[in-house]
Amino acid sequence: MKIGFIQGRLLDSENKKKIQFFPAKNWKKEIKIAIKNKINLIEWTINIENIKKNPIYNEKLLLQLIKFKKKNNIKINSVTCDFFMQKPFYKLKKKKDKIKNLEILKKVIKNGQKIGIQLFILPLVDNSSIESFNQEKELVSSLNEKNFLKLLKKKSQILFESDYSPKKIIKFIKKFNLKKFGINYDTGNSASLNYKVRKEKTYFKYVKNIHIKDRLKNGPSVRLGNGNWDYISFFNILKKIKYNNNLILQTARAKNGNHVEEINISKKFILNLL
């Protein structure tokens, strides 16, 4: 298991209203901070607000990222598509808006693959939570469309992060080609929803990436070990199934603004459990 962090967590958020936000002004600075702290695995993130300033969307900036990535020996295996959560196409009324949002996703996949991103995480939580049969049907049919599937080259996959119950998420993921689709598991979201890991383990064979955080039941993120996350049972299960994919720190921000120290505390917490 390799430990990484989600982009933007080592800096003050450039949008104070959001805990997670692409650092358009300081993404290079953050990568250097990560390397200095011996963390070279990064999960990229893309918001809708500043998407044109994001190298995974902007081809000119993409060339900068490719050079910077190679020079600094960093790994970017995954990207969290927060823009998808902000404007899920299956909830939009106008056809042109639906098409536009799907085109954004396609562009992100194409560009992401150019720098080695294999995992494209689509959040189906909060604003993008599936609320009806028709919404699910539209999502499934659109992503199963032949031309869309052709975009996913070689080992590339789309991973869903869902608030579905264990039984429901198994039925959902089986509607897709399992070579091209999987699940991103979020420890904090499950803790908040009070899902029990012993029941969730039934779908862990589909889990290809894990977001690590802790949350109170029906509440906010807190420092690892201080919430409703049953981390002991969780890591015992990971060891039993021999999980060997990434663990991405998506932990609570430091209250004192020392985000690097907070990430290092979280990293140490996880290392003690491996």
Stockholm file with secondary structure:
# STOCKHOLM 1.0

chainA/1-274         MKIGFIQGRLLDSENKKKIQFFPAKNWKKEIKIAIKNKINLIEWTINIENIKKNPIYNEKLLLQLIKFKKKNNIKINSVTCDFFMQKPFYKLKKKKDKIKNLEILKKVIKNGQKIGIQLFILPLVDNSSIESFNQEKELVSSLNEKNFLKLLKKKSQILFESDYSPKKIIKFIKKFNLKKFGINYDTGNSASLNYKVRKEKTYFKYVKNIHIKDRLKNGPSVRLGNGNWDYISFFNILKKIKYNNNLILQTARAKNGNHVEEINISKKFILNLL
#=GR chainA/1-274 SS CEEEEETTTTSCCSSTTCSSCCCTTTHHHHHHHHHHTTCCEEEEECCSTTGGGCTTTCHHHHHHHHHHHHHHTCEEEEEECHHHHHSCGGGCSSHHHHHHHHHHHHHHHHHHHHTTCCEEEEEESGGGCCCSHHHHHHHHHHHTSHHHHTTSCTTCEEEEEECCCHHHHHHHHTTSCTTTEEEEEEHHHHHHTTCCHHHHGGGGGGEEEEEECEECTTSCEESTTSSSCCHHHHHHHHHHTTCCSEEEECCCCCTTSCHHHHHHHHHHHHHTTC
#=GC SS_cons         CEEEEETTTTSCCSSTTCSSCCCTTTHHHHHHHHHHTTCCEEEEECCSTTGGGCTTTCHHHHHHHHHHHHHHTCEEEEEECHHHHHSCGGGCSSHHHHHHHHHHHHHHHHHHHHTTCCEEEEEESGGGCCCSHHHHHHHHHHHTSHHHHTTSCTTCEEEEEECCCHHHHHHHHTTSCTTTEEEEEEHHHHHHTTCCHHHHGGGGGGEEEEEECEECTTSCEESTTSSSCCHHHHHHHHHHTTCCSEEEECCCCCTTSCHHHHHHHHHHHHHTTC
//
